[in-house]
């Protein structure tokens, strides 16, 4: 094996195959979202919102935690529920003990499936990245 290093690229000569590593600090990224009829239903932002609702126990606190307005958070929830035809967030009215919100089992199931999909796609993407760029980093 012969290794030749040039600024911004490393060439590995293996038999008669040349692999190019453009930069050992280079990574591949992707963004995954789910759509119904061309309209976004679920992605990383909405996942973060549901995760925050689970953590904070409140839509208002979750909105602040994810740096979006309460109105936008509510709109995201309503759109997801409407497009999926399923309830994702249980709202608890205020009162002496205050209000709050929690995720339904359907929401937890959606989060679990999305995380599994995301992990699988990222694993495939990492492998393909190594095949194409031969980075050797991963």
N, C-alpha and C positions, 0 to 999 in steps of 0.2 A: 504494500500500500504506500502510495506517495501522497503527501499532503502539501499543497501549495496555498499560501495565505496571501491574499490581496486585500487592500482596504475595502471593507464592506462585504467581502465574500471569501469563503474557504472552499477549495476544491479538493475532493477526495478521489483519487484514481484507484479504483478497485477493478482489477483485471482490465476490461475495456469499458467499464461503466463509470461515468462521471456524475457525482452528486454535488450539488451546489448548496452550501449553507450561506444565505445572504447575510445573516447577522445572528450571532448566537443569542442575542437578546430579543429577537423577533418572536412573536407569538401569533396565534390565530384566535380570532374572536367571532362569535356568532350571536345573533339575537333570535329567539324563538318565540312565536306567538301563535295562538289558535284563532281561527276565524270561522264565522258562519255566514254564508252568503256574502263574502267579501268584507265583512265587518269584524273588527277585532273583538274577541271575546275574553281572551286571557293571555297574559304575558308576564314578563318579569315585574312590571310596575304593579299590576293587579295582584300578583302573587305577594309582593311586598306588603301591599295594603291588607290582604287577608292574614298574612303572618303577623302583622302589627295588631290587627283586631284581636287575634288569638292571644297575643302577648299583653296588650293593654286593657282588653275587656271593654273597649269603647271605640266607636267610630270616630268621635271627635279627637280622642287622644291618638288613635292610629293615623288620622289625617296629619296631625302635627308631627308625629314620628316619621312619616314618609314625605314630609314637606309639601303636602298638597292641601288645598282648602277643604273644609268639611263638605261644602257643596259639590266639589269635584269627586270626593270620596263617595258620597252618596250617589252621585250620578254613575260612577263606575260600578258600584254594587247593583244598582237598579238595572243597568244595561246588561251586566253579566247574568243576573237572575232572569231577566226578560228573554235574552237570547238563548240561554240554556234551558229555560222552562223549569228551573229548580230554585228553591230557596237556599241561599248560601250563608246568610247572616240572620241570626235571631236578634231582634231588637227588644230590649227590656225597658219599659217605661220608667221614667224617674219616679221619685217619691221620697219617702223618708230615708231609704237606703241609697238613693240615687239610681240613675238608669244605667244602661250599659249595653253591650252587645257581645255575642259569642258566635262562633262558627257552627254551622250545622254539620252533621256527619257527611253530607254530600260535599260540602266545601272541603272538609279534611280529605275526603277521597280524591277530589279534583286536585288538591295540592300534592298529594302523594303521587298521583299519576303524572302530573306535570313535571315533578322533580325527577321521576324515573325516566321520562322522555328526555328531559334536558341532560341528565347524566349520560344516557345512551348516545345521544347525538354528539355531545362533547367528546366522548370516547372515540367515536367514529371519526370525528373531525380531527382530533389529535393524531390518530393513526394516518389519516390521509395527508395531513400536513407533513408528517415525517416522511411519507412516501414521496411527496412532491418536492419538498425543500431539503430533506435529509438533515434537518437541524441537529438531531442528536441531543437536544436539550431535554426532551420529555422522555 
